[in-house]
């Protein structure tokens, strides 16, 4: 579950409720990893209370501050029976540089492989990808040197994820990344909005805003000639803006037929 940040925590809690359901409800064990957050243990406790209130049976908090702590076998052991893992927001580069390539990072892969639900909000969403958007500038026009990529945690391949998308005007930097790496699918997440990626690589949109998908597989661009911070030429990029209830096939790079609110209502009634 890729969450764009600022998910509803007070009213219907639609996104967090979906995660709690995926994580097993009363039989579930959720591990909250709050390394990205500057709020310290307060972030862990906030999500602990939220998930217990949503019916999760057990919640464990982890906040390694450096790679030595992430290499501690006790940190990895905490994920051994996890049915859900939640990565908080904050600074995605801090999260990836502390956890990536450690025993805790490996245990995250093992949890994912056995079917645990993995969710990240804001920075936690960006860090889920193998190619992570570490930081960049806002604005609607794609420009050279607008965004910096680094290695993420690698849970999702062949995508790059940005968050707070509409609210912070981040379309330009996602376009610039896709111009420079057309094999990647750009995923932009509005606040209080989630892209749920299933095992068959289909994506479902849930929440208040929209998910923007940038497909550059047929793009023509002058990104390889870019200098300074000049605007980039892009032609032929395919842009999808998908509100709640729509589904997308990440492998075929197309909207799924029959997707939309009616499909969501039908599935909810079954």
PLY file of the C-alpha trace (Angstrom):
ply
format ascii 1.0
element vertex 270
property float x
property float y
property float z
element edge 269
property int vertex1
property int vertex2
end_header
0.00 0.00 0.00
1.50 3.27 -1.19
-0.07 6.19 0.71
0.41 9.81 -0.32
0.66 11.12 3.24
-1.80 12.96 5.50
-4.13 9.95 5.51
-7.34 10.39 7.50
-6.71 9.39 11.11
-9.78 10.92 12.75
-12.96 10.14 10.79
-13.64 7.14 8.54
-9.95 6.10 8.35
-10.68 4.43 5.00
-7.05 3.79 4.06
-5.82 2.71 7.49
-8.88 0.45 7.86
-8.01 -1.29 4.58
-4.47 -1.86 5.83
-5.77 -3.24 9.14
-7.96 -5.66 7.21
-5.08 -6.79 4.99
-2.90 -7.21 8.09
-5.25 -9.74 9.67
-7.41 -7.75 12.07
-7.64 -9.23 15.54
-5.30 -12.07 14.55
-2.75 -9.69 13.10
0.62 -8.42 14.25
1.65 -5.05 12.79
5.21 -3.72 13.05
5.50 0.07 12.77
8.92 1.27 11.55
9.27 4.99 12.28
12.91 5.56 11.30
11.95 8.17 8.70
10.07 10.34 11.19
11.56 13.26 13.12
8.87 12.81 15.78
10.72 9.94 17.43
8.69 7.49 19.49
5.65 9.79 19.25
5.08 8.63 15.66
5.25 4.99 16.71
2.80 5.51 19.56
0.35 7.41 17.36
0.12 4.54 14.86
0.10 1.96 17.66
-3.03 3.56 19.10
-4.62 3.88 15.66
-4.06 0.25 14.70
-5.15 -1.11 18.07
-8.27 1.03 17.72
-8.88 -0.52 14.30
-8.83 -3.99 15.83
-5.27 -5.17 15.23
-4.36 -7.76 17.87
-0.74 -6.74 18.44
1.42 -3.76 17.42
5.23 -3.58 17.76
7.27 -0.42 17.25
10.77 -0.27 15.75
12.91 2.83 15.27
16.54 2.01 14.45
18.55 5.24 14.31
21.58 3.83 12.52
22.67 0.82 10.49
24.16 -0.92 13.53
20.72 -0.98 15.16
19.13 -2.17 11.91
21.69 -5.02 11.83
20.70 -6.14 15.35
19.10 -9.62 14.99
16.45 -8.58 17.52
15.11 -5.98 15.07
14.79 -8.59 12.34
13.19 -11.04 14.77
10.37 -8.57 15.44
9.19 -9.10 11.84
9.33 -12.89 12.00
5.59 -13.29 12.58
4.41 -9.89 11.31
1.26 -9.92 9.21
1.67 -6.23 8.39
4.48 -3.66 8.32
3.84 0.09 8.30
6.55 2.58 7.30
5.84 6.07 8.61
6.45 9.37 6.86
9.36 11.74 7.35
12.61 11.57 5.36
12.82 8.72 2.86
16.58 9.04 2.43
17.04 8.54 6.18
14.85 5.43 6.06
16.59 3.86 3.06
20.11 4.68 4.24
19.49 3.18 7.71
17.45 0.09 6.73
18.46 -0.78 3.16
20.80 -3.77 2.91
20.63 -4.63 6.63
19.18 -7.61 8.49
16.04 -5.55 9.10
15.82 -4.78 5.39
16.16 -8.48 4.57
13.46 -9.38 7.08
11.18 -6.86 5.39
11.62 -8.77 2.11
10.92 -12.08 3.88
7.72 -10.67 5.40
6.63 -9.43 1.98
7.41 -12.78 0.32
5.28 -14.73 2.80
2.30 -12.41 2.21
2.46 -9.75 4.91
0.83 -6.45 3.97
3.48 -3.75 3.55
2.34 -0.12 3.71
4.22 3.15 3.57
2.90 6.67 3.95
4.61 9.73 2.43
8.36 9.04 2.77
7.54 5.41 3.54
5.75 5.12 0.19
8.65 6.58 -1.80
11.15 4.30 -0.04
9.26 1.15 -1.08
10.55 1.39 -4.66
13.92 0.13 -5.84
14.49 3.50 -7.53
13.62 6.11 -4.90
12.90 9.77 -5.48
15.11 11.11 -2.70
14.37 14.83 -3.05
13.69 17.49 -5.66
12.05 20.76 -6.59
8.34 21.50 -6.97
6.66 22.94 -10.05
4.61 21.89 -13.09
7.38 22.06 -15.74
9.91 19.19 -16.03
13.46 20.52 -15.84
16.96 19.14 -15.91
18.36 18.30 -12.44
14.91 18.73 -10.90
14.98 15.47 -8.93
17.53 13.20 -7.29
17.16 9.42 -7.43
18.79 6.96 -5.04
18.37 3.31 -4.09
15.19 2.58 -2.14
14.21 -0.52 -0.19
13.30 -2.44 -3.35
9.92 -3.88 -2.40
8.51 -2.60 -5.72
10.43 -2.79 -8.97
10.19 -0.70 -12.17
8.36 2.22 -10.55
9.25 5.52 -8.91
6.89 6.95 -6.31
6.21 10.56 -5.30
3.80 11.76 -2.60
1.88 14.86 -1.43
1.57 15.08 -5.21
-1.16 17.61 -6.00
-0.70 19.52 -2.76
3.01 20.25 -3.41
2.87 20.56 -7.23
5.24 17.67 -7.94
4.19 16.72 -11.48
7.26 18.39 -13.01
9.80 16.40 -11.05
8.03 13.08 -11.69
7.96 13.87 -15.42
11.66 14.73 -15.32
12.50 11.38 -13.69
10.50 9.47 -16.31
12.15 11.50 -19.10
15.56 10.39 -17.82
14.44 6.79 -17.05
11.54 5.89 -19.42
11.52 2.25 -18.26
10.18 3.39 -14.89
6.48 4.03 -14.29
5.95 7.22 -12.34
3.35 7.04 -9.57
2.21 10.30 -7.95
0.06 10.02 -4.83
-2.23 12.77 -3.57
-2.67 13.17 0.16
-5.21 10.85 1.87
-4.97 8.60 -1.20
-3.46 5.14 -1.62
-2.35 2.95 -4.50
-2.79 -0.68 -3.47
-0.51 -2.93 -5.53
-1.52 -6.59 -5.58
0.58 -9.68 -6.30
-0.55 -9.73 -9.95
0.78 -6.16 -10.40
-2.66 -4.60 -10.63
-3.15 -1.34 -8.78
-6.30 -0.15 -7.03
-6.89 3.48 -6.05
-8.49 4.26 -2.68
-9.02 7.57 -0.89
-9.97 11.19 -1.27
-7.66 12.31 -4.09
-6.18 10.73 -7.20
-3.18 8.68 -8.27
-1.26 10.05 -11.25
0.54 7.49 -13.41
3.22 8.62 -15.87
4.11 6.18 -18.66
7.14 7.19 -20.70
7.58 3.96 -22.69
6.98 5.83 -25.98
8.41 9.20 -24.94
10.64 11.41 -27.08
12.83 13.71 -25.01
16.00 15.77 -25.04
16.81 14.86 -21.43
20.19 13.44 -22.47
21.18 16.89 -23.71
19.91 18.77 -20.65
22.12 21.46 -19.16
21.81 23.42 -15.96
18.21 23.62 -14.82
16.62 24.19 -18.22
13.14 22.83 -19.10
13.07 19.40 -20.73
11.29 18.56 -23.98
8.91 15.61 -23.59
6.54 14.32 -26.28
4.42 11.18 -26.32
4.26 10.63 -22.57
1.00 8.99 -21.44
-0.61 10.44 -18.32
-3.33 8.71 -16.28
-5.20 10.43 -13.43
-7.16 7.86 -11.44
-9.53 8.65 -8.57
-10.80 6.16 -6.03
-12.29 2.95 -7.43
-10.19 2.73 -10.59
-7.75 -0.08 -11.35
-4.57 -0.11 -13.45
-2.37 -2.91 -14.82
1.27 -1.97 -14.14
2.63 -4.68 -16.44
0.44 -3.83 -19.44
0.50 -0.12 -18.53
-3.22 0.31 -19.14
-6.46 1.05 -17.35
-8.29 -2.17 -16.56
-11.61 -2.63 -18.38
-14.63 -2.35 -16.15
-12.64 -0.38 -13.59
-14.25 2.44 -11.68
-16.67 3.19 -8.87
-19.25 0.66 -10.08
-16.70 -2.15 -9.91
-15.73 -1.09 -6.39
-19.38 -1.00 -5.31
-19.98 -4.44 -6.82
-16.99 -5.97 -5.03
-18.04 -4.37 -1.74
-21.45 -6.01 -2.02
-20.10 -9.51 -2.69
0 1
1 2
2 3
3 4
4 5
5 6
6 7
7 8
8 9
9 10
10 11
11 12
12 13
13 14
14 15
15 16
16 17
17 18
18 19
19 20
20 21
21 22
22 23
23 24
24 25
25 26
26 27
27 28
28 29
29 30
30 31
31 32
32 33
33 34
34 35
35 36
36 37
37 38
38 39
39 40
40 41
41 42
42 43
43 44
44 45
45 46
46 47
47 48
48 49
49 50
50 51
51 52
52 53
53 54
54 55
55 56
56 57
57 58
58 59
59 60
60 61
61 62
62 63
63 64
64 65
65 66
66 67
67 68
68 69
69 70
70 71
71 72
72 73
73 74
74 75
75 76
76 77
77 78
78 79
79 80
80 81
81 82
82 83
83 84
84 85
85 86
86 87
87 88
88 89
89 90
90 91
91 92
92 93
93 94
94 95
95 96
96 97
97 98
98 99
99 100
100 101
101 102
102 103
103 104
104 105
105 106
106 107
107 108
108 109
109 110
110 111
111 112
112 113
113 114
114 115
115 116
116 117
117 118
118 119
119 120
120 121
121 122
122 123
123 124
124 125
125 126
126 127
127 128
128 129
129 130
130 131
131 132
132 133
133 134
134 135
135 136
136 137
137 138
138 139
139 140
140 141
141 142
142 143
143 144
144 145
145 146
146 147
147 148
148 149
149 150
150 151
151 152
152 153
153 154
154 155
155 156
156 157
157 158
158 159
159 160
160 161
161 162
162 163
163 164
164 165
165 166
166 167
167 168
168 169
169 170
170 171
171 172
172 173
173 174
174 175
175 176
176 177
177 178
178 179
179 180
180 181
181 182
182 183
183 184
184 185
185 186
186 187
187 188
188 189
189 190
190 191
191 192
192 193
193 194
194 195
195 196
196 197
197 198
198 199
199 200
200 201
201 202
202 203
203 204
204 205
205 206
206 207
207 208
208 209
209 210
210 211
211 212
212 213
213 214
214 215
215 216
216 217
217 218
218 219
219 220
220 221
221 222
222 223
223 224
224 225
225 226
226 227
227 228
228 229
229 230
230 231
231 232
232 233
233 234
234 235
235 236
236 237
237 238
238 239
239 240
240 241
241 242
242 243
243 244
244 245
245 246
246 247
247 248
248 249
249 250
250 251
251 252
252 253
253 254
254 255
255 256
256 257
257 258
258 259
259 260
260 261
261 262
262 263
263 264
264 265
265 266
266 267
267 268
268 269
